[in-house]
């Protein structure tokens, strides 16, 4: 036995987790017993050779195989469909003076141009991966700042770390850049680079150049170019959309209609979509209809959106939460995922690449409770589907890899009430060391004087 958390995990390759709660919505096999409160099923899990060999009725597996965990909650490893690993941990040297998006951009741009050399990016990026791994995250889609010359620096680093962490954390790259990059020759070069890396083509819906209105006429031309470049290279799209507190930010519907008109065959993931919550009921309905027609998936970043949106120049309490319409989008039949987004950078001063904590915050911010239903899928099976990893991650069932998070909490209420610091993380059937990297490891990089 090995003590890795609140219980002793067997060191043999064949063992059982007995009398545990598993969400019915995340089982790939029929529930072996009655579905209890909040979609939870009490069962026994047999682990053998790194896989889940059996999902059995509670109390039927031999007690000699493993501990009775007294209804502890077991989840599959979690996935983050929207992160910014390359920005991580620069909060001290790139301070956001105003706490809003404008302040974040003003702080992060100069930091990138003066400090993001390969070694700086590598150490901060891997620190984030190590943290996520210890928390039980099995896959991350990370946006990489892609304004030249940064891709030539960051892309090789990500490629190297993706190979190093293969089998532990699946890393998917996506570009992030102002949309006017796709109005000139920079767009095709960037698309070629991300295609060579096997990544996703992404941009924001905002312009870097001065424009006369929130959604200028140039938007359609730039977005058409994004679609064309993706089509030519067989790329999926991952876009930062309408990350704004202005109800006139209405690019989501234009993107959806453009995708339908072009017959776009790839996947489209739209992140943020904050402004949708501020628009009229009629326009919301039109937008959701268009997204459904286009097959657009949505990823919401509740903690970061609430942090950034609706801040003013004076100390005033925001009148809205900055979060998109998760309930309505899901009810409309769209895939809705929860992501972690930024960590300890100008866009979000906090966070720890912990998708369990991101989900916990999302439940409280967006009222994903009473009942909890199957919202846990938004941090597990749905991002696995969006990232096209659904055959590997996000669910629990016979023949699936035993990539699990075992909590002392017996249900969602206990999970949401107390931080799960003593969680046990199991990868390929083996409990891993969940010791977190020390922030002090990055002191020489991030606790430095900011250039004048």
KOLFIMI-880991 format. One record per residue (C-alpha): x, y, z. Coordinates in pm, 1 decimal. Example, Ala and Ser with C-alpha at 12.3 -4.5 7.8 and 13.67 -1.06 7.14 Angstrom:
2
<x=1230.0; y=-450.0; z=780.0>;
<x=1367.0; y=-106.0; z=714.0>;
END
This chain:
452
<x=0.0; y=0.0; z=0.0>;
<x=110.8; y=358.1; z=-72.3>;
<x=-24.5; y=662.6; z=110.5>;
<x=-87.1; y=934.3; z=-151.0>;
<x=-391.1; y=1111.0; z=-8.7>;
<x=-670.6; y=1025.9; z=231.8>;
<x=-639.9; y=648.4; z=180.6>;
<x=-377.8; y=386.9; z=107.5>;
<x=-369.1; y=288.3; z=-257.9>;
<x=-269.4; y=-66.6; z=-352.1>;
<x=68.3; y=-105.7; z=-519.3>;
<x=-46.5; y=-409.9; z=-718.7>;
<x=-176.3; y=-372.8; z=-1073.0>;
<x=-506.3; y=-543.8; z=-982.3>;
<x=-714.5; y=-389.7; z=-706.8>;
<x=-1058.0; y=-251.6; z=-630.3>;
<x=-1203.8; y=80.8; z=-524.8>;
<x=-1505.2; y=-43.6; z=-334.6>;
<x=-1830.1; y=139.0; z=-257.2>;
<x=-1755.3; y=459.6; z=-444.9>;
<x=-1988.6; y=713.3; z=-601.9>;
<x=-1952.5; y=766.6; z=-977.8>;
<x=-2163.9; y=1007.8; z=-1188.6>;
<x=-2404.5; y=806.3; z=-1402.5>;
<x=-2359.1; y=1055.6; z=-1686.9>;
<x=-1988.8; y=965.0; z=-1704.3>;
<x=-2031.3; y=586.4; z=-1712.8>;
<x=-1986.7; y=410.5; z=-2046.8>;
<x=-2169.9; y=104.1; z=-1912.7>;
<x=-2518.4; y=65.7; z=-1764.5>;
<x=-2538.9; y=172.2; z=-1400.7>;
<x=-2484.9; y=-139.9; z=-1184.7>;
<x=-2721.6; y=-9.9; z=-921.2>;
<x=-2984.9; y=252.4; z=-851.4>;
<x=-2910.9; y=613.0; z=-944.7>;
<x=-2913.0; y=812.3; z=-624.8>;
<x=-2922.5; y=1178.7; z=-545.9>;
<x=-2758.0; y=1409.4; z=-799.3>;
<x=-2694.5; y=1144.6; z=-1067.7>;
<x=-2454.3; y=941.6; z=-850.8>;
<x=-2427.9; y=561.6; z=-860.4>;
<x=-2276.9; y=358.5; z=-576.7>;
<x=-2054.4; y=87.3; z=-722.7>;
<x=-1727.3; y=-104.9; z=-705.5>;
<x=-1449.9; y=-38.9; z=-957.3>;
<x=-1202.1; y=-313.8; z=-1044.8>;
<x=-870.1; y=-182.9; z=-1174.7>;
<x=-646.9; y=-424.8; z=-1362.2>;
<x=-338.5; y=-356.3; z=-1571.3>;
<x=-400.7; y=17.6; z=-1583.8>;
<x=-760.8; y=-14.1; z=-1701.2>;
<x=-1103.6; y=-23.4; z=-1545.2>;
<x=-1179.9; y=-394.0; z=-1575.5>;
<x=-1525.9; y=-388.6; z=-1417.6>;
<x=-1792.1; y=-150.9; z=-1290.7>;
<x=-1975.8; y=-374.9; z=-1046.0>;
<x=-2263.8; y=-348.7; z=-804.3>;
<x=-2149.8; y=-197.1; z=-476.1>;
<x=-2018.7; y=-451.7; z=-227.3>;
<x=-1976.8; y=-738.8; z=-473.4>;
<x=-1599.9; y=-730.4; z=-525.3>;
<x=-1378.8; y=-919.9; z=-281.8>;
<x=-1280.9; y=-706.3; z=17.4>;
<x=-926.6; y=-838.2; z=-13.3>;
<x=-889.0; y=-647.7; z=-342.1>;
<x=-905.6; y=-301.9; z=-190.3>;
<x=-1052.6; y=-59.5; z=58.5>;
<x=-1414.4; y=25.1; z=126.7>;
<x=-1407.9; y=396.4; z=44.6>;
<x=-1738.8; y=472.9; z=214.9>;
<x=-1910.0; y=639.5; z=-82.3>;
<x=-1611.4; y=855.4; z=-185.5>;
<x=-1666.1; y=1035.3; z=-515.7>;
<x=-1460.9; y=909.1; z=-811.4>;
<x=-1427.6; y=1119.6; z=-1126.3>;
<x=-1237.4; y=1063.3; z=-1448.5>;
<x=-931.4; y=1277.0; z=-1504.9>;
<x=-1040.9; y=1626.9; z=-1604.5>;
<x=-969.8; y=1822.0; z=-1923.5>;
<x=-907.7; y=2192.9; z=-1980.1>;
<x=-1025.3; y=2297.3; z=-2326.6>;
<x=-908.9; y=2658.7; z=-2290.8>;
<x=-584.2; y=2758.8; z=-2119.5>;
<x=-296.6; y=3003.7; z=-2169.9>;
<x=6.2; y=2815.1; z=-2042.2>;
<x=255.5; y=3050.9; z=-2208.2>;
<x=126.8; y=3351.6; z=-2009.5>;
<x=132.1; y=3175.2; z=-1674.7>;
<x=286.9; y=3323.9; z=-1360.0>;
<x=394.4; y=3662.1; z=-1497.0>;
<x=155.2; y=3846.7; z=-1264.3>;
<x=433.7; y=4005.9; z=-1056.2>;
<x=636.9; y=4140.5; z=-1345.0>;
<x=338.7; y=4236.8; z=-1565.8>;
<x=91.2; y=4395.7; z=-1327.9>;
<x=-256.9; y=4484.7; z=-1450.5>;
<x=-307.5; y=4836.2; z=-1319.1>;
<x=-683.0; y=4842.6; z=-1379.0>;
<x=-781.5; y=4475.2; z=-1353.1>;
<x=-971.5; y=4481.1; z=-1682.9>;
<x=-904.3; y=4356.9; z=-2035.2>;
<x=-744.3; y=4683.6; z=-2144.7>;
<x=-507.2; y=4674.4; z=-1850.1>;
<x=-428.6; y=4308.4; z=-1913.1>;
<x=-336.6; y=4371.7; z=-2275.8>;
<x=-128.9; y=4675.3; z=-2181.7>;
<x=70.8; y=4470.1; z=-1930.5>;
<x=112.1; y=4145.2; z=-2121.0>;
<x=224.5; y=4289.6; z=-2456.6>;
<x=543.9; y=4454.5; z=-2332.2>;
<x=623.6; y=4152.4; z=-2115.9>;
<x=597.6; y=3924.4; z=-2417.3>;
<x=816.8; y=4139.7; z=-2638.5>;
<x=1091.3; y=4186.1; z=-2377.2>;
<x=1098.0; y=3863.2; z=-2177.0>;
<x=943.0; y=3567.7; z=-2360.6>;
<x=1262.7; y=3396.5; z=-2466.9>;
<x=1253.8; y=3019.1; z=-2508.3>;
<x=1385.4; y=2934.7; z=-2161.3>;
<x=1146.0; y=3174.6; z=-1990.9>;
<x=849.2; y=3025.5; z=-2176.9>;
<x=967.6; y=2668.9; z=-2124.3>;
<x=1003.4; y=2697.6; z=-1748.3>;
<x=674.1; y=2877.3; z=-1691.5>;
<x=485.4; y=2654.1; z=-1931.9>;
<x=617.5; y=2333.1; z=-1780.3>;
<x=547.1; y=2461.6; z=-1430.2>;
<x=183.7; y=2486.6; z=-1535.9>;
<x=185.0; y=2136.4; z=-1683.7>;
<x=337.2; y=1988.8; z=-1368.4>;
<x=74.1; y=2160.6; z=-1157.2>;
<x=-213.9; y=2045.2; z=-1374.6>;
<x=-82.1; y=1687.6; z=-1375.1>;
<x=-67.3; y=1678.4; z=-995.9>;
<x=-425.1; y=1807.2; z=-981.6>;
<x=-558.1; y=1527.5; z=-1204.0>;
<x=-578.7; y=1707.5; z=-1539.6>;
<x=-519.8; y=1469.3; z=-1830.3>;
<x=-537.8; y=1706.5; z=-2129.1>;
<x=-500.1; y=2078.6; z=-2196.9>;
<x=-569.1; y=2285.2; z=-2505.6>;
<x=-344.3; y=2586.0; z=-2467.9>;
<x=-364.1; y=2906.8; z=-2667.5>;
<x=-22.5; y=3040.6; z=-2760.7>;
<x=33.0; y=3411.2; z=-2821.6>;
<x=109.2; y=3418.6; z=-3193.6>;
<x=207.4; y=3770.9; z=-3291.4>;
<x=538.9; y=3743.3; z=-3477.4>;
<x=810.5; y=3664.9; z=-3384.7>;
<x=666.6; y=3476.4; z=-3085.1>;
<x=556.1; y=3159.5; z=-3271.9>;
<x=916.8; y=3095.4; z=-3375.4>;
<x=1006.8; y=3094.2; z=-3004.8>;
<x=707.0; y=2932.2; z=-2838.0>;
<x=596.3; y=2669.1; z=-3089.9>;
<x=922.8; y=2468.1; z=-3069.3>;
<x=901.3; y=2479.8; z=-2688.5>;
<x=547.0; y=2345.6; z=-2691.9>;
<x=644.8; y=2075.7; z=-2939.8>;
<x=929.8; y=1966.0; z=-2711.2>;
<x=711.1; y=1961.1; z=-2399.1>;
<x=428.5; y=1783.3; z=-2577.6>;
<x=668.2; y=1496.7; z=-2652.7>;
<x=812.0; y=1501.6; z=-2300.1>;
<x=470.1; y=1484.4; z=-2134.7>;
<x=309.8; y=1237.4; z=-2374.3>;
<x=113.3; y=978.6; z=-2179.8>;
<x=78.9; y=1213.0; z=-1883.6>;
<x=-83.7; y=1533.3; z=-2011.9>;
<x=-209.8; y=1556.3; z=-2368.6>;
<x=-120.6; y=1904.8; z=-2499.8>;
<x=-309.8; y=2065.1; z=-2788.6>;
<x=-186.0; y=2400.0; z=-2924.2>;
<x=-401.8; y=2676.4; z=-3067.0>;
<x=-299.8; y=3017.6; z=-3194.7>;
<x=-431.8; y=3339.5; z=-3041.5>;
<x=-377.7; y=3668.3; z=-3220.7>;
<x=-571.5; y=3980.6; z=-3314.0>;
<x=-793.8; y=3912.1; z=-3612.4>;
<x=-637.7; y=4176.8; z=-3838.7>;
<x=-331.4; y=3952.3; z=-3868.9>;
<x=-546.7; y=3758.7; z=-4115.7>;
<x=-584.4; y=4060.7; z=-4344.2>;
<x=-229.1; y=4027.4; z=-4476.4>;
<x=50.1; y=3779.3; z=-4545.5>;
<x=99.7; y=3702.5; z=-4175.4>;
<x=-215.7; y=3491.0; z=-4173.5>;
<x=-103.2; y=3218.7; z=-4418.5>;
<x=236.8; y=3187.0; z=-4252.5>;
<x=76.9; y=3142.5; z=-3910.4>;
<x=-170.7; y=2889.7; z=-4049.4>;
<x=117.6; y=2691.6; z=-4202.3>;
<x=303.9; y=2689.4; z=-3872.1>;
<x=9.6; y=2565.4; z=-3666.6>;
<x=-76.5; y=2306.0; z=-3932.0>;
<x=280.5; y=2176.4; z=-3914.6>;
<x=237.0; y=2143.8; z=-3537.3>;
<x=-97.3; y=1964.6; z=-3566.5>;
<x=-275.3; y=2242.8; z=-3379.6>;
<x=-587.9; y=2453.3; z=-3413.0>;
<x=-618.2; y=2786.5; z=-3589.9>;
<x=-740.2; y=3054.5; z=-3354.4>;
<x=-782.3; y=3426.8; z=-3319.3>;
<x=-974.9; y=3681.4; z=-3124.0>;
<x=-1258.2; y=3883.7; z=-3271.1>;
<x=-1095.9; y=4214.5; z=-3179.6>;
<x=-860.4; y=4425.3; z=-3389.2>;
<x=-513.1; y=4542.2; z=-3300.4>;
<x=-529.4; y=4831.2; z=-3548.1>;
<x=-752.3; y=5131.1; z=-3468.1>;
<x=-1107.9; y=5076.7; z=-3593.4>;
<x=-1405.7; y=5308.5; z=-3599.7>;
<x=-1656.7; y=5064.6; z=-3451.1>;
<x=-1669.2; y=4753.4; z=-3234.4>;
<x=-1735.2; y=4520.7; z=-3529.5>;
<x=-1592.6; y=4705.3; z=-3832.9>;
<x=-1651.7; y=4610.9; z=-4198.8>;
<x=-1306.0; y=4451.2; z=-4209.6>;
<x=-1423.7; y=4182.4; z=-3966.8>;
<x=-1599.9; y=3974.4; z=-4231.0>;
<x=-1300.6; y=3984.9; z=-4464.5>;
<x=-1062.2; y=3879.7; z=-4189.0>;
<x=-1287.5; y=3599.8; z=-4064.8>;
<x=-1346.2; y=3473.0; z=-4419.5>;
<x=-967.4; y=3449.3; z=-4450.4>;
<x=-950.5; y=3251.3; z=-4124.4>;
<x=-1206.0; y=3003.3; z=-4258.7>;
<x=-1028.7; y=2977.6; z=-4593.8>;
<x=-690.0; y=2912.0; z=-4436.9>;
<x=-839.3; y=2646.2; z=-4209.5>;
<x=-1021.4; y=2478.2; z=-4496.1>;
<x=-710.6; y=2465.3; z=-4712.7>;
<x=-511.5; y=2299.4; z=-4434.3>;
<x=-780.7; y=2085.0; z=-4273.6>;
<x=-766.5; y=2276.7; z=-3944.4>;
<x=-1026.3; y=2319.9; z=-3673.0>;
<x=-1099.9; y=2668.1; z=-3538.8>;
<x=-1071.6; y=2783.9; z=-3177.8>;
<x=-1180.5; y=3145.1; z=-3136.4>;
<x=-1197.9; y=3402.6; z=-2856.4>;
<x=-1542.1; y=3550.2; z=-2926.5>;
<x=-1717.5; y=3862.5; z=-2794.1>;
<x=-1512.5; y=3880.0; z=-2475.3>;
<x=-1674.2; y=4209.1; z=-2391.5>;
<x=-1922.9; y=4387.5; z=-2165.0>;
<x=-2063.7; y=4571.9; z=-2466.4>;
<x=-2391.5; y=4426.0; z=-2601.6>;
<x=-2291.0; y=4549.7; z=-2946.8>;
<x=-2018.6; y=4282.2; z=-2956.0>;
<x=-2205.4; y=4051.6; z=-3192.8>;
<x=-1954.8; y=3846.1; z=-3386.7>;
<x=-2069.0; y=3502.2; z=-3269.0>;
<x=-2373.1; y=3504.0; z=-3495.8>;
<x=-2164.6; y=3625.7; z=-3790.9>;
<x=-1913.2; y=3345.6; z=-3741.3>;
<x=-2191.7; y=3087.0; z=-3719.3>;
<x=-2367.3; y=3209.4; z=-4032.7>;
<x=-2037.0; y=3226.8; z=-4218.5>;
<x=-1960.9; y=2866.1; z=-4124.4>;
<x=-2300.1; y=2750.3; z=-4252.9>;
<x=-2268.2; y=2950.8; z=-4573.7>;
<x=-1924.7; y=2804.6; z=-4644.1>;
<x=-2022.8; y=2452.2; z=-4543.3>;
<x=-1724.8; y=2444.6; z=-4307.7>;
<x=-1641.5; y=2083.2; z=-4221.3>;
<x=-1409.0; y=2138.2; z=-3926.6>;
<x=-1495.9; y=2189.3; z=-3562.2>;
<x=-1541.7; y=2538.5; z=-3420.6>;
<x=-1492.5; y=2617.0; z=-3053.4>;
<x=-1607.4; y=2960.5; z=-2939.6>;
<x=-1463.2; y=3077.5; z=-2609.3>;
<x=-1596.6; y=3341.0; z=-2369.9>;
<x=-1905.3; y=3472.3; z=-2560.8>;
<x=-1963.6; y=3707.4; z=-2266.6>;
<x=-2163.0; y=3974.8; z=-2451.8>;
<x=-2432.0; y=3723.9; z=-2548.1>;
<x=-2573.5; y=3751.8; z=-2196.3>;
<x=-2635.2; y=4126.1; z=-2247.3>;
<x=-2825.8; y=4104.7; z=-2574.0>;
<x=-3200.7; y=4093.8; z=-2635.4>;
<x=-3394.9; y=3770.5; z=-2599.3>;
<x=-3473.5; y=3773.3; z=-2970.3>;
<x=-3110.1; y=3819.3; z=-3072.2>;
<x=-2996.9; y=3553.9; z=-2824.4>;
<x=-3239.6; y=3307.7; z=-2980.6>;
<x=-3118.4; y=3393.1; z=-3331.5>;
<x=-2758.0; y=3350.2; z=-3224.7>;
<x=-2816.5; y=3016.5; z=-3056.1>;
<x=-3007.9; y=2892.4; z=-3360.2>;
<x=-2717.0; y=2994.7; z=-3584.6>;
<x=-2464.8; y=2823.7; z=-3355.1>;
<x=-2671.7; y=2505.7; z=-3354.4>;
<x=-2688.1; y=2510.6; z=-3735.1>;
<x=-2311.2; y=2556.4; z=-3753.0>;
<x=-2231.2; y=2293.0; z=-3490.1>;
<x=-2036.7; y=2542.1; z=-3279.7>;
<x=-1915.7; y=2427.4; z=-2937.6>;
<x=-1888.7; y=2672.4; z=-2648.2>;
<x=-1629.5; y=2694.6; z=-2372.3>;
<x=-1702.0; y=2928.6; z=-2083.5>;
<x=-1436.9; y=3058.8; z=-1843.7>;
<x=-1653.4; y=3174.0; z=-1551.5>;
<x=-1386.8; y=3267.5; z=-1296.4>;
<x=-1179.2; y=3472.8; z=-1540.2>;
<x=-1477.7; y=3631.8; z=-1713.2>;
<x=-1621.1; y=3740.3; z=-1378.5>;
<x=-1279.1; y=3878.3; z=-1282.8>;
<x=-1226.7; y=4085.6; z=-1598.4>;
<x=-1568.4; y=4196.0; z=-1717.6>;
<x=-1762.5; y=4503.5; z=-1601.2>;
<x=-1471.7; y=4667.6; z=-1423.4>;
<x=-1477.9; y=5045.1; z=-1436.6>;
<x=-1219.0; y=5314.5; z=-1379.9>;
<x=-1360.0; y=5371.4; z=-1033.6>;
<x=-1420.8; y=5124.4; z=-753.1>;
<x=-1775.4; y=5014.7; z=-830.9>;
<x=-1945.7; y=4682.9; z=-777.3>;
<x=-2015.1; y=4521.2; z=-1117.6>;
<x=-2380.7; y=4485.1; z=-1211.6>;
<x=-2333.9; y=4156.1; z=-1392.2>;
<x=-2112.5; y=3851.2; z=-1369.2>;
<x=-1950.7; y=3862.1; z=-1712.6>;
<x=-2045.3; y=3500.6; z=-1784.7>;
<x=-2219.2; y=3370.4; z=-2095.6>;
<x=-2552.8; y=3187.2; z=-2100.4>;
<x=-2441.3; y=2839.8; z=-2000.3>;
<x=-2787.3; y=2706.0; z=-1914.2>;
<x=-2953.4; y=2842.8; z=-2225.3>;
<x=-2679.4; y=2727.2; z=-2462.6>;
<x=-2683.1; y=2377.3; z=-2315.7>;
<x=-3063.2; y=2360.5; z=-2328.0>;
<x=-3040.6; y=2461.7; z=-2695.1>;
<x=-2840.4; y=2147.2; z=-2767.8>;
<x=-2489.5; y=2295.2; z=-2788.2>;
<x=-2186.3; y=2137.1; z=-2626.4>;
<x=-2089.9; y=2360.9; z=-2333.1>;
<x=-1753.8; y=2311.8; z=-2161.1>;
<x=-1590.7; y=2481.6; z=-1862.7>;
<x=-1228.3; y=2591.8; z=-1899.0>;
<x=-960.7; y=2725.5; z=-1668.5>;
<x=-824.3; y=3003.5; z=-1894.6>;
<x=-547.3; y=3218.1; z=-1744.8>;
<x=-336.3; y=3152.0; z=-1434.5>;
<x=-147.6; y=3416.2; z=-1235.7>;
<x=-107.1; y=3661.1; z=-1522.0>;
<x=-249.2; y=4005.7; z=-1611.7>;
<x=-576.7; y=3849.0; z=-1731.0>;
<x=-634.0; y=3659.7; z=-1405.1>;
<x=-419.1; y=3707.2; z=-1097.2>;
<x=-510.8; y=3373.5; z=-941.5>;
<x=-571.4; y=3007.9; z=-1034.5>;
<x=-362.8; y=2691.1; z=-1027.9>;
<x=-451.2; y=2487.3; z=-1339.1>;
<x=-693.8; y=2290.2; z=-1122.4>;
<x=-996.9; y=2191.9; z=-1328.2>;
<x=-1172.5; y=2056.9; z=-1020.1>;
<x=-1148.4; y=2405.3; z=-869.4>;
<x=-1251.8; y=2565.6; z=-1200.9>;
<x=-1562.0; y=2347.3; z=-1204.9>;
<x=-1633.2; y=2423.2; z=-839.2>;
<x=-1619.0; y=2797.3; z=-908.8>;
<x=-1833.5; y=2759.4; z=-1220.1>;
<x=-2107.3; y=2584.5; z=-1021.5>;
<x=-2120.5; y=2871.6; z=-775.3>;
<x=-2087.7; y=3152.5; z=-1030.2>;
<x=-2332.6; y=3019.6; z=-1290.0>;
<x=-2574.4; y=2834.1; z=-1059.5>;
<x=-2500.7; y=2489.6; z=-1198.8>;
<x=-2680.2; y=2330.2; z=-906.0>;
<x=-3023.7; y=2253.0; z=-758.9>;
<x=-2996.9; y=2007.9; z=-926.2>;
<x=-2634.3; y=1946.6; z=-1023.2>;
<x=-2757.1; y=1717.7; z=-1298.8>;
<x=-2483.8; y=1621.1; z=-1545.3>;
<x=-2291.1; y=1949.5; z=-1536.5>;
<x=-1976.4; y=1757.8; z=-1431.9>;
<x=-1957.6; y=1654.4; z=-1798.8>;
<x=-1860.6; y=2014.9; z=-1879.8>;
<x=-1514.8; y=1951.4; z=-1731.4>;
<x=-1477.8; y=1587.8; z=-1836.3>;
<x=-1660.7; y=1416.4; z=-2122.6>;
<x=-1761.6; y=1729.9; z=-2316.5>;
<x=-1411.0; y=1880.9; z=-2342.3>;
<x=-1288.8; y=1530.6; z=-2428.8>;
<x=-1533.5; y=1528.2; z=-2719.6>;
<x=-1445.6; y=1883.1; z=-2824.7>;
<x=-1074.3; y=1798.0; z=-2817.9>;
<x=-1148.8; y=1472.4; z=-3001.8>;
<x=-1010.9; y=1266.0; z=-2713.8>;
<x=-1341.3; y=1108.3; z=-2616.5>;
<x=-1221.0; y=755.6; z=-2679.6>;
<x=-943.1; y=804.9; z=-2424.8>;
<x=-1058.0; y=1047.3; z=-2157.7>;
<x=-1358.3; y=1195.5; z=-1983.8>;
<x=-1557.9; y=884.6; z=-1887.5>;
<x=-1534.8; y=573.7; z=-1669.1>;
<x=-1610.1; y=229.5; z=-1804.7>;
<x=-1493.5; y=-120.2; z=-1880.9>;
<x=-1177.9; y=-116.3; z=-2091.1>;
<x=-1111.1; y=254.3; z=-2034.2>;
<x=-778.9; y=372.5; z=-1896.6>;
<x=-786.9; y=405.4; z=-1517.5>;
<x=-720.7; y=781.3; z=-1512.1>;
<x=-918.0; y=879.0; z=-1204.3>;
<x=-953.2; y=1135.6; z=-928.8>;
<x=-1063.9; y=989.9; z=-594.9>;
<x=-1208.3; y=1238.9; z=-347.4>;
<x=-1283.5; y=1202.4; z=21.2>;
<x=-1601.9; y=1398.1; z=-49.8>;
<x=-1898.1; y=1165.3; z=-88.8>;
<x=-2106.3; y=1386.9; z=-314.1>;
<x=-2107.1; y=1721.9; z=-493.1>;
<x=-2218.3; y=1909.3; z=-183.7>;
<x=-1916.0; y=1795.0; z=14.9>;
<x=-1688.5; y=1843.1; z=-285.7>;
<x=-1802.1; y=2202.7; z=-332.2>;
<x=-1785.9; y=2287.1; z=36.9>;
<x=-1427.9; y=2192.2; z=114.0>;
<x=-1117.6; y=2221.2; z=-101.7>;
<x=-1011.1; y=1869.4; z=-200.5>;
<x=-643.5; y=1900.8; z=-111.0>;
<x=-615.1; y=1534.2; z=-18.3>;
<x=-744.8; y=1398.5; z=-347.8>;
<x=-584.1; y=1084.4; z=-486.6>;
<x=-489.5; y=1102.9; z=-853.9>;
<x=-463.5; y=771.5; z=-1038.4>;
<x=-303.9; y=752.5; z=-1382.6>;
<x=-299.7; y=426.6; z=-1577.8>;
<x=-407.0; y=251.9; z=-1260.5>;
<x=-126.7; y=387.8; z=-1040.5>;
<x=-149.2; y=662.0; z=-780.1>;
<x=83.3; y=948.9; z=-866.1>;
<x=274.2; y=1192.8; z=-648.3>;
<x=46.7; y=1496.2; z=-608.6>;
<x=310.9; y=1723.3; z=-458.1>;
<x=281.3; y=2062.2; z=-627.2>;
<x=578.7; y=2254.1; z=-767.3>;
<x=686.8; y=2539.1; z=-542.5>;
<x=628.9; y=2893.7; z=-671.1>;
<x=980.6; y=2974.4; z=-553.0>;
<x=1115.5; y=2776.1; z=-848.8>;
<x=1016.0; y=3066.9; z=-1072.9>;
<x=1134.4; y=3352.6; z=-851.4>;
<x=1436.1; y=3432.6; z=-1067.2>;
<x=1204.4; y=3471.5; z=-1367.5>;
<x=896.4; y=3642.3; z=-1232.1>;
<x=998.1; y=3833.2; z=-917.4>;
<x=1216.8; y=4076.5; z=-1103.2>;
<x=1212.8; y=4448.4; z=-1164.9>;
<x=988.4; y=4550.3; z=-1453.6>;
<x=1177.6; y=4739.8; z=-1727.4>;
<x=1111.1; y=5112.6; z=-1739.0>;
END
